[in-house]
Structures are given as structure tokens and as C-alpha cells.
Amino acid sequence: MQKIVILTGAGISAESGLGTFRAEGGLWAQHKIEDVATPEGFARNPKLVVDFYNARRAQAAEADPNAGHLALAKLEAEFAGEVVLITQNVDDLHEKAGSQKVMHMHGALKGALCAACDTRWPAPMVMAPGDACPNCDRPTARPDIVWFGEMPYDMDEIFDHLAGADLFASIGTSGNVYPAAGFVAEARRCGADTVEFNLEPSLVGSQFDDIRIGPATETLPLWVDEILKS
């Protein structure tokens, strides 16, 4: 085995206290997705959207990586082949754990984006509606987050990695959101073995060769040790 491609979703960050879309009482439970996670929502009420991501950014800054994040960083550091880590998460817990190469297909809370010229720069902890772009000086800054209806980042590169994978692992994802939900089918089509880690099988769980049920903080360290000893 030379190449492992890993996809992580909200489930792995939930164990560090960052809620998923469906968690009760969290930030997402207080808002409709179409109000805070779509271009149309941003156009209607930019202050609501900016304030929402300011709150998420502050929450993520206080969160610590858990044993699942640390296990994946260990795998990247010690595996003799290549480990490609793709995340749907916009927090930086993988980086805090020590992962060096993380592909944020849905953007990152620590980034800002100009809606006019596509310039990206590190976001301040608190953004405000009408913040100016440092490149074109227009008041068109927005969080560098891929919202519903927008194309995720690095898709061509991601599919190239899936085509070359010997093993594809999906961790803490629901199987609800495409294109990520289709990654397992693409990896299988290209000959990879597949494994899912989740609290319960996802909507695409039947497509995996192996399913490990349980918290990622428990299942991932065991799996990483299996890989490194094999």
C-alpha cells in the first residue's frame, strides 16, 4: 500500500466540541442554513452571516484537537507512503494536531475572500460587513467558506488523488452532501479498498468494504496502529 486518501467531516470535530449541522443547541441550530451558508443569504443580510462566522471562528480558536486528529497526524508522519488528508471541516484542528498537508475543500474560518477579485488573505478574528479587500480595495470581503450552491475547492486535484488511492477512508461524514458523498464510489471504481469510521453507517455506508462504528477518538488510534504495524 503506497497511498492513503482520507476524508474527514464534522463528526471528528464534534468530539472537540464543535457542533455538526444537526447538533441541538449549537450555532447551527440557531439559524437556517439558507440564511448563513448560501450566497443568497449573504446578499440579503451580510451582517448576520459575518457575525455567524465570527462566532464559529472564535469557537474554533478555543477548541483543541482530539485523539482522532492526533492519530491522523501520526499516520501522516510515520506512514512510509503518501497520506492525503481532505477535510470538509473549516476549523484548523488537523493543523493544530500536527498534520502538515490538509486540503480544505469547503474553505477555512481563518481565511477571508474578496467576492470581487478572488483575492484570499488571513481573516481577522472579527470580520465586519464592508471590510475592504487588501488587493482591490473594494468593500467586498467575505468569509473564505464554500457555501451551499458553490463549487468546493481543489476538486480536480482531489479526484486525481482518489484515482491513485490504494485505500480510501471516510471519517465522521453523513454521506448527505455531494460531491464528497461520491468519493467512495470514485475510489472503488479506481480499485481502492474503502473504510468508513462513524457513529453509525452513513447514507453511503453500503459502498464501503469495512465500517468501524464508534467515536473517532477510539477507532482511529487503533486503525492507525494497524496500518503502521502492517
GISUL-V59741 format. One record per helix or strand. SS is the DSSP state (A for helix, B for strand). FROM is the first residue (numbers start at 1). LEN is the number of residues. If there is no record, write none. Layout:
SS/FROM/LEN  SS/FROM/LEN
//
This chain:
B/3/6  A/10/5  A/28/3  A/33/4  B/38/1  A/39/6  A/46/17  A/67/12  B/82/6  A/93/5  B/102/3  B/107/8  B/120/3  B/141/5  B/148/1  A/155/9  B/167/5  A/180/10  B/193/6  A/205/3  B/210/4  A/216/14
//
